[in-house]
C-alpha cells in the first residue's frame, strides 16, 4: 500500500484575506472553515481584524449575525 499525501485545500480562507491575523488564528480558521459557510468565515475575519476580537468572540458574533 502506498500512503497518500494530501495538500490542505480550503476555498473559504484565501491568504490575502487573513493578512494581519496571527498564525494560530489562520490555522484555526483553516480547520473551522470546513464546517461553516463562507459568510460565517468572512464575518469572523472582519471582526478579528477590524475590532480586534479573539477567535472565540468572533465566532459567537458570526453565529449571531450570519449563522452557521
N, C-alpha and C positions, 0 to 999 in steps of 0.2 A: 504494500500500500504506500502511496505517496501522500505526503502531507500537503495540504493546500493552504497557501498563504493568501490572505485576503487583505486588500487595502481598505482603509477606512473611507467610506463614501457617505457623505451627508449633504443632500441637496439644500437643506434648510439653513445651514450656517456657513456662508462664504467668509473667507478670511478678511475681505475688505470691510465687512460689517462689524467684525469683532475687534477691530483695531482700537486699542486703548483699554481692553479688558486684560485681566491677569491670565497667565497660562492656566491656572486652576479653573477659572471661570470658563475659559474656552473649552477645556477638557470636559467639564461638567455639561456645558451646552451641547457638545457633540453627542454625549450619551443621552441627554434629555430630549433632544430633537427627534429621536426615534419614536417617541411616544406622544409627541404633541404637534399641533399644527404649525404651519409657517407663521401665521399671525401671532400665535402664542409666543413663539421664539423671538420674533421681531419686537414684540412688546417688551419682552424681558430684556433684550439687548438695549432697547431705548431707555428703559428705567434704570438699568445698571450704569449706562454711560452718562446719561443726562442728569439723573437725580442722585447718582452715587449710592444706590441701594445695594444691599447684599443679594446674593443669588436667591436665597430663600424668600426675602421680602419681594424681590422682583417676580418670583414665581407666584406668590399669593396675589399680587396686584394683577398679573396677567390672567390668572384664573378668574378673578372677579370681573375684569373688563372685557376679556376676549373669550374665555372659556378654554376648553382643552384643545 
